Amino acid sequence: MPRNPTRTPEFISMAANNAPSALEKEQIFGLAEKEMEYRVDLFNKLTQTCFTKCIENRHKESELNMGENSCIDRCVSKYWQVTNLVGQLLGSNRPPM
């Protein structure tokens, strides 16, 4: 019967050495929490911006009309494009223009 390499003492020792420490786990959790807060904030800003821009103050109908739907689609698309562009510019090592 062949020996299972995942059960060898060397493998177990290597896995234990590569496991993140409690501090590293806390840092990873903190980063994930910040990322989630950023995404929620981004979604809320996108929603508020596109709602203000595309939906009339007087609600005549209970459903969005075709013009509002189209406006929201364009608004969301542009918002994501700009967000991605800004992220790329901030992530690059190029000097500011």
N, C-alpha and C positions, 0 to 999 in steps of 0.2 A: 504494500500500500504506500503510495507516494506521500511524502511529508507535506503538510499544508504550510506554505511560507508565511501566511498571515498569522499563524499561531506560534511562530518561533520566538524565543526570548529576545532575539535581536530586533525583530519587528516591533514587539511590544515596547521595548526600550526606546526605539526610534519614535514611535507614535507618542509616547509619553513626553519625550523631549520636544516634539513639535507642537504639542498642545498649548494653546494660549494660556497665559497666566490669568489670575483673577483681575489684575490691573488691566491687562490687554483686553479681556472680555468686557470690562466696564467701559474702556475707551471705545471699543467697537460698538457697544450698545449706545453710548453717548452720540457717536457719529450717526448711527442709524436713526436715533431720535431726532437729531438736528435735521437730517435729510427729510424725515417725515414732516417736521414742522415747516421746512422750506416748501415742500410740495403742497401742503395744505394752504399755506400763505399764497403761493403762486396760483393755485386753483381759485381761491377766494378773490384775488385781484383780477384774474381773468374773467370770472363770472360777473363781478361788479362792473368792470370796464365795458364788457360787451353788452351787458344788460342796459347800462346807462346810454350807450351809444345806439343800440338797435331797437329798444322797446319804447314805444310811445308812453308818455305819462298818463294818458287817458286810455284805459283798457276797454276797448270796444267789444272784444271777443274773448272767450275763455281760452282759445287756442291761438298759437302764433300763426300769423298770416305768412304768405309766401315771401314777401319782402323782408319780414323780420327773420325768418329762417335763413334766407340767403345772406342777410347782413351778419347774423351770428356765425354762420359757417366761415365767411370771409374774415371776420374779426378774430375768431379763434385761430384760424390758419395763420394770419399775420402775427398774432401774439406769440404763437409757438415759434415761428420763423425768427422773430426778433429775439426771443428768449434764447434760442439755440445759438444765434449769431453772437449775442453778448457773452454767452457761456464759452464759446470758442475763443473769442477775443480775450477774455479774462484768463482762459486756460493756456493761451499761447505765451511763448517767451519773447514775443516781439515787443520792441519798445512802443509806447503809445504814439499814435499819429499826431 
